[in-house]
Amino acid sequence: MSLNPRTLKVCNCNRTMNIDAAGLALALKLDASVTVHTELCRKDVQAFATALGGEQCVVACTQEATLFGDFARESGSTTPIKFINVRETGGWSGESALALPKIAALLATAELPDAEPVPSVSYQSGGQLLIVGPAAAAIAWAEKLADDLSVSVLVTDALGGELPIERRYPIWSGKVTSAAGYLGNFTVTWDQRNPIDLDVCTRCNACVRACPEQAIDFSYQIDLDKCQAHRSCVTACGEIGAIDFDRLDRAHNERFDLLLDLSDEPLIKIAHKPQGYAAPGRDPLDQALAIQTLAKMVGEFEKPRFFQYNEKLCAHGRSGKVGCTNCLDVCSTGAISRAGDKVKVEPHLCVGCGGCATVCPSGAMTHAYPRVTDLGARLKRVLGVYRGAAGKDAAILFHNESDAHTLIMRLARRGKGLPARVIPIEVHHVAAVGLDLALAAIAYGACQVIVLSAGVEFDEYGPAIEKQFSYGQTILTALGFTGKHLHMVRTDEVRDLEKAVWNLAPAASVTKAATFNLSADKRTSLDFLIDHLAKQAPKPQTAIALAKAAPFGAITINKDTCTLCKACIGACPTAALQDSQEAPRLNFIEANCVQCGLCETTCPERAITLVPRLVIGPERKNPVTLNEAEPFNCVRCATPFGTKQMINNMMGRLTAHSMFAGGGALRRLQMCADCRVIDMMDNKSEMSIQDVKRGD
């Protein structure tokens, strides 16, 4: 939807920004000048009201989004409103006089269509809460929550505690052996480590009075260090049957909607904890905040299905051999697991970081929220408007919508803000910024890409992003683009961010920006991007050596050991290795190779070696012959089958075998499948497998 000067509302925030109205209209190619207000959220608010009758209203302010939204609702308007920040991202800067191209570029994103909806993932929680931890803390919180939630308690350290007078909820004791799941579907398994089953115990105190060693207190658990095995407690318990010394280590499991873990060490040891699980530790304030959050997780909830998985493209495995494990290695939520030769993603555990799609070499895993195509369109639009407004040396700053966004806002308020050439682009999670998006930004005209990590996400995904960026930087450097183009900035301090962005020297950029859109297929996008960068290269190359595990490359074949058995062809998930119908020949298309290593691990002769590299030019897509051999002709009918090397190797290995001691059986190995059957029928006197006696 095109911007309209009558529904585009721009404010200089009480004259703290210098916005050239005529220049902005020219940069956005509007048919009239833009009115720059001074107090749009105060005395000029009626000017906002006049814009509510059109198809869309764009407000260049995010601070007062709530105020403008309330105003629109109270006036009965249904006009969609888009809020775009140009103050902290552009106007409040040490280079505010040069910020017009960036401000225009940011406003131009309002013209982009909304992203297509994606499927949703549903959660259902009935409020069944399990509290795990020491008796004192677990029971205290259970008493407070029992009126509002369906509470259960699993006591992990009962001695010295005291059970409630009134039985209002189940209480168990034991040691947790496993805890897994997500909101509405947690399964907890534990071993009972005490003879007294608290769920059966009536708390009559008979065992407390009967124990001669006073090994039982009002936690109704036996101190096994004091117990002398008189079994007086068992006798006192009688028909209740709550005490059984043979019950130790018996496994129990139950299902819950919510899980409050008060253990010193979290039961679920992954970086991103699942929805519905909280592990606040021992601090009472942290526990209270966690409970406040869990108490709200009752009912039905939805979130986007963040990923798409095409198992046909997956290079994880073939025939039990393991190839690529990138997504398994990078996922911090435990959402991805092996499923035979493929992988399986649990959508309820996925938080949408996009790291799996970033490291996936084949494009089998793609990030669906937002889609790469949508981010590509945003990059293309932003950089196109920026360049059209005479902006120079654009640097794209990818950041998340939470802590990194806040850091950028603080930089504008407390420091010098962002340089005029640094354009912030918000994403759901920076782990989604991979090689395709980075090279797309460069191809569309940016001279640099910066990923800002202001939280723990760097520890989880920083190395993966840096590895992808290293491949991209190697390619750009080899093509002659001087300077460093791809950067990762890790900080949560305003001063460090200011230093990082203001001290960054511009790198070389393309002279002509790409005009194509990114494809939904990752490899297709990379092909287009690499071809465009190669055409713009100051130093054209035919091949670029890359680091190990790069998503591009070739293979070499040891022709002395390769028998052309073609096991590698069957193992290749991307059709990089192909058969020939004309002769025993192994063909290879380098553009299809993702360096998963399945061919290397499958080859019985160990004849294959991976060669990470990037070949530039059309030959990447042309099949080349890696090995070929003279066919072996059937000695009976002369039909070609197999290769001479393969048949000779087989003959050499089986000559000494007792089953092939006769000349006929050995010669039969030199026949095609049809002739072997005919020859066996013609020589019925020979021993067959049916003649072999079974052993006792």
HELIX and SHEET records of a PDB file:
HELIX    1   1 ALA A   21  ALA A   27  1                                   7    
HELIX    2   2 VAL A   45  ALA A   49  1                                   5    
HELIX    3   3 ALA A   65  GLU A   74  1                                  10    
HELIX    4   4 ARG A   87  GLY A   91  3                                   5    
HELIX    5   5 SER A   96  LEU A   98  5                                   3    
HELIX    6   6 LEU A  100  ALA A  108  1                                   9    
HELIX    7   7 THR A  109  GLU A  111  5                                   3    
HELIX    8   8 ALA A  135  LEU A  145  1                                  11    
HELIX    9   9 ALA A  206  ALA A  210  1                                   5    
HELIX   10  10 SER A  232  CYS A  237  1                                   6    
HELIX   11  11 GLY A  238  ILE A  240  5                                   3    
HELIX   12  12 PHE A  245  ARG A  247  5                                   3    
HELIX   13  13 PRO A  284  ALA A  295  1                                  12    
HELIX   14  14 GLU A  311  LEU A  313  5                                   3    
HELIX   15  15 ASN A  326  VAL A  330  1                                   5    
HELIX   16  16 GLY A  355  VAL A  359  1                                   5    
HELIX   17  17 VAL A  372  GLY A  388  1                                  17    
HELIX   18  18 ASP A  403  ARG A  414  1                                  12    
HELIX   19  19 VAL A  430  ALA A  432  5                                   3    
HELIX   20  20 LEU A  435  ALA A  443  1                                   9    
HELIX   21  21 GLU A  457  ALA A  478  1                                  22    
HELIX   22  22 VAL A  494  TRP A  502  1                                   9    
HELIX   23  23 LYS A  522  LYS A  535  1                                  14    
HELIX   24  24 ALA A  567  ALA A  571  1                                   5    
HELIX   25  25 GLU A  590  ASN A  592  5                                   3    
HELIX   26  26 LEU A  598  THR A  602  1                                   5    
HELIX   27  27 PRO A  618  LYS A  621  5                                   4    
HELIX   28  28 LYS A  644  LEU A  654  1                                  11    
HELIX   29  29 SER A  658  PHE A  660  5                                   3    
HELIX   30  30 GLY A  663  ARG A  668  1                                   6    
HELIX   31  31 ALA A  673  ASP A  682  1                                  10    
HELIX   32  32 ILE A  689  ASP A  691  5                                   3    
SHEET    1   A 4 VAL A  36  HIS A  37  0                                        
SHEET    2   A 4 LEU A   8  CYS A  11  1                                        
SHEET    3   A 4 CYS A  57  VAL A  59  1                                        
SHEET    4   A 4 ILE A  81  PHE A  83  1                                        
SHEET    1   B 2 SER A 120  SER A 125  0                                        
SHEET    2   B 2 GLY A 299  PRO A 304 -1                                        
SHEET    1   C 5 ILE A 171  SER A 173  0                                        
SHEET    2   C 5 SER A 150  ASP A 157  1                                        
SHEET    3   C 5 GLN A 128  PRO A 134  1                                        
SHEET    4   C 5 LEU A 258  ASP A 261  1                                        
SHEET    5   C 5 TYR A 277  ALA A 278  1                                        
SHEET    1   D 3 LYS A 175  TYR A 182  0                                        
SHEET    2   D 3 ASN A 185  ASP A 191 -1                                        
SHEET    3   D 3 ALA A 251  PHE A 256 -1                                        
SHEET    1   E 2 PHE A 307  TYR A 309  0                                        
SHEET    2   E 2 MET A 365  HIS A 367 -1                                        
SHEET    1   F 2 GLY A 317  ARG A 318  0                                        
SHEET    2   F 2 LYS A 321  VAL A 322 -1                                        
SHEET    1   G 2 ILE A 336  ALA A 339  0                                        
SHEET    2   G 2 LYS A 342  VAL A 345 -1                                        
SHEET    1   H 4 VAL A 422  GLU A 426  0                                        
SHEET    2   H 4 ALA A 395  HIS A 399  1                                        
SHEET    3   H 4 GLN A 448  SER A 453  1                                        
SHEET    4   H 4 LEU A 486  ARG A 490  1                                        
SHEET    1   I 3 ALA A 543  ALA A 545  0                                        
SHEET    2   I 3 ILE A 608  VAL A 615 -1                                        
SHEET    3   I 3 GLY A 553  ILE A 557 -1                                        
SHEET    1   J 3 LEU A 577  ASP A 579  0                                        
SHEET    2   J 3 ARG A 585  PHE A 588 -1                                        
SHEET    3   J 3 VAL A 624  GLU A 628 -1                                        
SHEET    1   K 2 PRO A 631  ASN A 633  0                                        
SHEET    2   K 2 PRO A 640  THR A 643 -1                                        
END                                                                             
